[in-house]
Amino acid sequence: MTTLDTREQPVSQVEIAEVVARTAELVDEHYVFPDVAARLGGLLRAEVDRHQRAPSWAALADTLTRTLQSVNGDRHLGVRFHDRPLPEDGGDPLADDLPRMARASLGGIHRVERLPDNVGLLRIEPALFSPTLAGEAMTAALRLVADADALIIDLRETIGGDPEMEVLVCGHLFDRPTHLYTMRQRHQADRQFWSPAPPTGARFGGDRPLAVLTSATTFSGGESLAYALQQHGRATVVGERTGGGAHPRTGFPVHAHLHLSVPVASPVNPVTGTNWEGTGVVPDVEVPAAEALEAAAAVVTDPARRGKGRTALSS
């Protein structure tokens, strides 16, 4: 007997109506911007007939995501189909998979290398995992490049991250506690994130040249680190404009095979008063991602060009 792929299993209109109603309810309650949440909830309810024409759960996830992203293009907002049934305890499949991802990627430390002219290179991929999962690995990597004359941090394949890991990294790159951003949250008090006082031991510090590589793939937590270093004048960003996803998310099951991702907060940079949502991080030196490493090496080793960030480059 042939087993029908869950992705293609037929769905009932009653089940779809229940999923749409549950999705609208959760977005109404949790999405970071209440006015946008109300518009999205109304759209979902108004378009239930269109969603009921979805031939499968996978197709329904696609149509719901298009509706959810139709108002402000928030790429953290959407519904994902899972072939295997979701955990009965309502856990977040993405969050639950992070320990495995961290182990499989050596804590996100993809590459540490010494380039010519004593330039250090640290490539982080696929994510800035939490310090609980990868703090020791990240600290070890940062200490390996501590004696470099200049440093390049490669975020071209960094698609997410934990704010606490960003704080840890910035502690090695600033010489004093620095206000990185304030997280505005809908249902909780605002929370400030600061780089800590410089840690003891070997560290790169806040004076030597620093460049950050980006690509169109760089997203979310990768963008957050690049934006903070750029806007505080600590690093020159080299490469491509990033994906434009600033809002931290949380997840909710809306069906045994469908998981809803809802942004619940918005970071505010103290320098710009805003963030990179929808616009991406704009490079100081814009080149194709494949050429970014060579371009960054020229920036950090050229005394005439190795200022810190946009302000130094334009001064």
C-alpha positions as CSV (number, residue, x, y, z in Angstrom):
1,M,0.0,0.0,0.0
2,T,1.3,3.5,-0.9
3,T,1.5,5.9,2.0
4,L,0.2,9.4,1.1
5,D,2.8,12.1,1.7
6,T,1.6,14.3,4.6
7,R,2.4,17.3,2.4
8,E,-0.3,16.3,-0.1
9,Q,-2.9,15.0,2.3
10,P,-6.3,16.5,1.7
11,V,-7.7,18.9,4.3
12,S,-11.3,19.8,5.3
13,Q,-12.8,23.3,5.1
14,V,-13.8,23.0,8.8
15,E,-10.2,22.3,9.8
16,I,-8.9,25.1,7.7
17,A,-11.4,27.5,9.2
18,E,-10.3,26.5,12.7
19,V,-6.6,27.0,11.8
20,V,-7.3,30.5,10.3
21,A,-9.3,31.5,13.3
22,R,-6.6,30.4,15.7
23,T,-3.9,32.1,13.6
24,A,-5.8,35.4,13.6
25,E,-6.4,35.1,17.4
26,L,-2.7,34.6,18.1
27,V,-1.5,37.4,15.8
28,D,-4.1,39.7,17.3
29,E,-2.7,39.0,20.8
30,H,1.0,38.7,20.3
31,Y,2.3,40.6,17.2
32,V,4.6,43.4,18.2
33,F,2.6,46.2,16.6
34,P,-1.0,46.2,17.8
35,D,-2.3,48.2,14.9
36,V,-0.7,45.9,12.3
37,A,-1.9,42.9,14.3
38,A,-5.5,44.1,14.1
39,R,-5.3,44.6,10.3
40,L,-3.8,41.1,9.9
41,G,-6.4,39.5,12.0
42,G,-9.1,41.2,9.9
43,L,-7.5,40.1,6.7
44,L,-7.2,36.5,7.8
45,R,-10.8,36.3,8.8
46,A,-12.0,38.1,5.6
47,E,-10.1,35.7,3.4
48,V,-11.1,32.4,5.1
49,D,-12.9,31.4,1.9
50,R,-9.7,31.7,-0.2
51,H,-7.7,29.8,2.4
52,Q,-10.3,27.0,2.4
53,R,-9.4,26.3,-1.3
54,A,-5.9,25.2,-0.2
55,P,-5.5,21.6,-1.4
56,S,-3.1,20.5,1.4
57,W,-1.6,21.6,4.7
58,A,1.6,22.6,2.9
59,A,-0.4,24.8,0.5
60,L,-2.3,26.3,3.4
61,A,1.0,27.3,5.1
62,D,2.0,29.1,2.0
63,T,-1.3,31.0,1.6
64,L,-1.4,32.0,5.2
65,T,2.2,33.2,5.1
66,R,1.5,35.4,2.0
67,T,-1.5,37.0,3.9
68,L,0.6,37.6,7.0
69,Q,3.4,39.2,5.1
70,S,1.1,41.3,2.9
71,V,0.8,44.3,5.2
72,N,4.4,45.2,6.2
73,G,6.5,42.4,4.7
74,D,7.7,41.1,8.1
75,R,9.7,38.0,7.1
76,H,9.7,36.6,10.7
77,L,5.9,36.3,10.5
78,G,4.5,33.2,8.9
79,V,3.3,29.6,9.0
80,R,5.6,26.7,8.4
81,F,4.5,23.2,7.4
82,H,6.1,20.2,9.2
83,D,5.8,16.8,7.7
84,R,6.1,15.1,11.1
85,P,3.5,15.9,13.8
86,L,4.5,18.8,16.1
87,P,5.3,18.0,19.8
88,E,2.2,17.5,21.9
89,D,3.6,19.8,24.5
90,G,3.4,22.8,22.1
91,G,7.1,23.3,21.9
92,D,8.8,25.4,19.2
93,P,10.4,23.0,16.6
94,L,13.0,25.6,15.6
95,A,14.0,26.3,19.2
96,D,14.0,22.6,20.1
97,D,16.4,22.0,17.2
98,L,19.0,24.6,18.2
99,P,21.1,22.3,20.4
100,R,21.5,19.8,17.5
101,M,22.3,22.6,15.1
102,A,24.9,24.0,17.5
103,R,26.6,20.7,17.9
104,A,26.5,20.0,14.2
105,S,28.1,23.4,13.4
106,L,30.7,23.5,16.2
107,G,28.8,26.2,17.9
108,G,28.5,28.3,14.8
109,I,32.3,28.7,14.6
110,H,32.7,27.8,10.9
111,R,36.2,29.2,10.4
112,V,39.0,30.9,12.3
113,E,42.0,31.9,10.2
114,R,45.0,34.2,10.1
115,L,45.2,36.0,6.8
116,P,48.2,37.9,5.3
117,D,49.2,41.1,7.2
118,N,48.2,39.4,10.5
119,V,44.5,39.9,9.7
120,G,42.2,37.6,11.7
121,L,39.1,36.1,10.2
122,L,36.2,34.7,12.1
123,R,33.3,33.2,10.1
124,I,30.1,32.5,12.0
125,E,27.6,30.1,10.4
126,P,24.7,29.4,10.5
127,A,23.8,31.4,13.7
128,L,25.0,33.2,16.8
129,F,23.8,30.4,19.2
130,S,23.1,31.3,22.8
131,P,26.0,31.4,25.2
132,T,24.6,28.4,26.9
133,L,25.0,26.3,23.7
134,A,28.2,27.9,22.3
135,G,29.6,30.5,24.7
136,E,32.8,28.6,25.3
137,A,33.4,28.0,21.6
138,M,32.8,31.7,20.7
139,T,35.1,32.9,23.5
140,A,37.8,30.5,22.4
141,A,37.5,31.8,18.8
142,L,37.6,35.4,19.8
143,R,40.7,34.8,21.9
144,L,42.4,33.1,19.0
145,V,42.1,36.3,17.0
146,A,42.9,38.6,19.9
147,D,46.4,39.4,18.8
148,A,45.5,40.1,15.1
149,D,46.4,43.6,13.8
150,A,42.9,43.8,12.2
151,L,39.8,41.5,12.3
152,I,37.2,40.5,9.8
153,I,34.0,38.9,11.0
154,D,32.2,37.0,8.3
155,L,28.4,37.1,8.7
156,R,27.5,36.3,5.1
157,E,25.8,33.0,6.0
158,T,24.6,34.0,9.5
159,I,20.8,33.7,9.4
160,G,19.9,34.1,13.1
161,G,21.1,34.7,16.6
162,D,20.6,35.0,20.3
163,P,20.9,38.6,21.7
164,E,23.0,37.3,24.6
165,M,25.6,35.9,22.2
166,E,25.7,39.3,20.5
167,V,26.4,40.8,23.9
168,L,29.2,38.4,24.5
169,V,30.8,39.1,21.1
170,C,30.6,42.9,21.6
171,G,32.3,42.6,25.0
172,H,35.4,41.6,23.0
173,L,35.1,44.4,20.5
174,F,34.3,47.5,22.7
175,D,36.5,48.9,25.4
176,R,33.7,50.1,27.7
177,P,30.1,49.0,28.3
178,T,28.0,50.1,25.2
179,H,24.3,50.4,24.8
180,L,23.6,48.1,21.8
181,Y,19.8,48.5,21.6
182,T,16.6,48.6,23.5
183,M,14.1,45.8,22.9
184,R,10.6,47.1,22.7
185,Q,8.2,44.4,23.7
186,R,4.4,44.4,23.4
187,H,3.5,42.5,26.7
188,Q,6.7,43.2,28.7
189,A,8.7,46.1,29.8
190,D,11.4,47.4,27.5
191,R,14.8,45.6,27.9
192,Q,18.1,47.2,27.2
193,F,21.1,45.2,25.9
194,W,24.6,46.4,26.7
195,S,28.0,45.1,25.9
196,P,29.6,44.1,29.2
197,A,32.7,45.5,30.8
198,P,35.7,44.1,28.9
199,P,36.3,40.5,30.0
200,T,39.6,39.4,31.4
201,G,42.0,37.6,29.3
202,A,43.0,38.0,25.6
203,R,40.6,40.2,23.6
204,F,40.7,42.1,20.4
205,G,39.5,45.3,21.9
206,G,38.0,48.5,20.6
207,D,40.9,50.2,18.8
208,R,42.1,48.0,16.0
209,P,40.4,47.9,12.5
210,L,37.3,45.8,12.3
211,A,35.2,44.8,9.2
212,V,32.0,42.8,9.0
213,L,31.0,40.9,5.9
214,T,27.4,40.7,4.8
215,S,25.3,39.2,2.0
216,A,21.6,39.1,1.0
217,T,21.5,35.9,3.0
218,T,22.5,37.6,6.3
219,F,19.4,37.8,8.4
220,S,18.0,38.5,11.9
221,G,20.7,38.0,14.5
222,G,23.4,38.3,12.0
223,E,22.0,41.6,10.9
224,S,21.7,42.7,14.5
225,L,25.4,42.3,15.2
226,A,26.4,44.0,11.9
227,Y,24.0,46.9,12.5
228,A,25.2,47.5,16.1
229,L,28.8,47.5,15.2
230,Q,28.2,49.7,12.2
231,Q,26.0,52.3,13.9
232,H,28.3,52.6,16.9
233,G,31.2,53.4,14.5
234,R,33.1,50.3,15.5
235,A,33.1,48.4,12.2
236,T,33.0,48.9,8.5
237,V,30.3,46.7,6.9
238,V,31.4,45.3,3.5
239,G,29.3,43.3,1.1
240,E,25.6,43.3,0.2
241,R,22.5,44.7,1.7
242,T,21.1,42.2,4.2
243,G,17.7,40.5,4.3
244,G,15.9,43.0,6.6
245,G,14.5,41.0,9.5
246,A,14.7,42.7,12.8
247,H,11.9,41.4,15.0
248,P,12.5,38.5,17.4
249,R,9.9,35.8,17.2
250,T,8.1,33.2,19.2
251,G,6.2,30.2,17.9
252,F,2.8,28.6,18.4
253,P,1.3,25.4,17.0
254,V,-2.0,26.0,15.1
255,H,-2.4,22.4,13.9
256,A,-0.6,19.1,14.2
257,H,1.5,20.0,11.1
258,L,1.5,23.8,11.1
259,H,3.5,26.1,13.3
260,L,3.0,29.9,13.5
261,S,5.9,32.3,13.9
262,V,5.0,35.7,15.5
263,P,7.4,38.6,16.1
264,V,6.9,39.8,19.6
265,A,9.5,42.6,20.0
266,S,11.3,45.3,18.0
267,P,14.9,46.5,18.7
268,V,15.6,50.2,18.8
269,N,19.2,51.3,18.2
270,P,20.2,54.2,20.4
271,V,22.2,55.9,17.6
272,T,19.6,55.8,14.9
273,G,16.4,55.5,16.9
274,T,15.3,52.7,14.6
275,N,16.5,49.3,13.2
276,W,17.0,47.5,9.9
277,E,13.5,45.9,9.5
278,G,12.5,45.9,5.9
279,T,15.5,47.8,4.7
280,G,18.4,45.6,5.7
281,V,21.8,46.7,6.9
282,V,23.3,48.9,4.2
283,P,27.0,48.2,3.6
284,D,29.6,51.0,3.9
285,V,31.4,49.3,1.1
286,E,29.0,47.7,-1.3
287,V,30.4,44.8,-3.3
288,P,29.0,41.4,-4.4
289,A,29.2,38.9,-1.5
290,A,31.8,36.8,-3.2
291,E,34.1,39.8,-3.4
292,A,33.5,41.0,0.2
293,L,36.4,39.3,1.9
294,E,39.0,40.7,-0.5
295,A,37.5,44.1,-0.3
296,A,37.4,44.0,3.5
297,A,41.0,42.9,3.7
298,A,41.9,46.0,1.7
299,V,39.9,48.3,4.0
300,V,41.4,47.0,7.2
301,T,45.0,47.1,6.0
302,D,44.9,50.4,4.2
303,P,45.7,53.2,6.7
304,A,43.8,55.7,4.6
305,R,40.6,53.7,4.6
306,R,40.5,51.7,7.8
307,G,38.3,54.0,9.9
308,K,35.5,52.6,12.0
309,G,32.1,52.4,10.2
310,R,30.1,54.8,8.1
311,T,31.0,57.9,10.0
312,A,34.8,57.4,9.6
313,L,34.5,56.5,5.9
314,S,32.5,59.6,5.1
315,S,34.4,62.1,7.3
